Amino acid sequence: MVENRPFAQFMAYLTLVIGVLVVAFPVYLAIMASTFDAATIINGNMPLVPGDQAGVNYPRALFYGGVHAREPVGGMMLNSMIMAMGIAIGKILISILSAYAVVYFKFPFRKTAFWIIFITLMLPVEVRIYPTYKIVADLGLLDTYTGLIMPLIASATGTLLFRQFFMTIPDELLEASKIDGAGAFRFFKDTLLPLSITTIAALFVIQFIYGWNQYLWPLLITTKSSMQTIVIGIKKMITTTDALTEWQIAMTTAVLAMVPPVLVVIFMQRLFVKGLVETEK
């Protein structure tokens, strides 16, 4: 039994509260700044209470955009949503199928294939950025959703996650499926997929946020303003001269950029946590 120590509990909660305040204050500041005009923000006297310009800033950012972004934030959010959903779904499909093949099919160099996949964890996008860009450019996929999504959908992390989960499934389930006359596809569809829901949810949340926050790859392969993502849009709104930066629109865009990832985490929180910590399936 853990001994009840009031002082230790107080210090733990105090540390937690301080940490939350440190992390949340910049977010709160951005939300407050999105409700004021540019002059109030630039002069450095912005109060920490909501202003009266939210009804002007948010519609303008969503449907008209800033001077330097040249595109409405609504269009940039749509591009980011398509990219994030495509990357998340693509990574899940490829990861679960590759893990299924590695665990349940016997073929030469099976373990070698898995370790080759695993080694790619040491090769971030920056290392293979030039050959990847060259291939995408040669295929004519610049300024396309396919070019944004396809090079990023392979996932060694997802393959490892599904492989470790599949290895915990009792062999009796496979034998029972064979007795029932189920083939490889039916066993995968009727047995493995339902058992993998929490793992799929956890991987979806991680990969959606990964795709939504992508900056370097969209910056390289998009030249049209209509194809830029919201992360690139925020950067383009901030100029080197504070007087020219529409800070109220930049802060509004930053707040809007936080909404989809936060909603995904909130709505999938239970499945996300179970997928990461549950050991008995």
RAJO-V852229 format. One record per backbone hydrogen bond with DSSP energy under -1.0 kcal/mol. NH is the residue of the N-H (numbers start at 1). CO is the residue of the C=O. Records with the same first field share a line. If there is no record, write none. Layout:
# RAJO-V852229
NH=CO + CO
This chain:
# RAJO-V852229
9=5
10=6
11=7
12=8
13=9
14=10
15=11
16=12
17=13
18=14
19=15
20=16
21=17
22=18
23=19
24=20
25=21
28=24
29=25
30=26
31=27
32=28
33=29
34=30
35=32
36=33
41=37
42=38
43=39
44=41
53=35
56=53
57=53
58=54
60=56
61=57
62=58
63=59
64=60
65=60
70=66
73=61
74=62
76=72
77=73
78=74
79=75
80=76
81=77
82=78
83=79
84=80
85=81
86=82
87=83
88=84
89=85
90=86
91=87
92=88
93=89
94=90
95=91
96=92
97=93
98=94
99=95
100=96
101=97
102=98
103=99
104=100
105=101
110=107
113=109
114=110
115=111
116=112
117=113
118=114
119=115
121=118
122=119
123=120
127=124
128=124
132=128
133=129
134=130
135=131
136=132
137=133
138=134
139=135
140=137
141=136
143=221
148=144
149=145
150=146
152=149
153=150
159=155
160=156
161=157
162=158
163=159
164=160
165=161
166=162
167=163
168=165
169=166
173=170
175=171
176=172
177=173
178=174
179=175
180=176
181=178
182=177
187=183
188=184
189=185
190=186
191=187
192=187
193=188
195=191
196=192
200=196
201=197
202=198
203=199
204=200
205=201
206=202
207=203
208=204
209=205
210=206
211=207
212=208
213=209
214=211
219=215
220=216
221=217
222=218
227=224
228=225
233=229
234=230
235=231
236=232
237=233
244=241
247=245
250=246
251=247
252=248
253=249
254=250
255=251
256=252
257=253
262=258
263=259
264=260
265=261
266=262
267=263
268=264
272=268
273=269
274=270
275=271
276=272
277=273
278=274
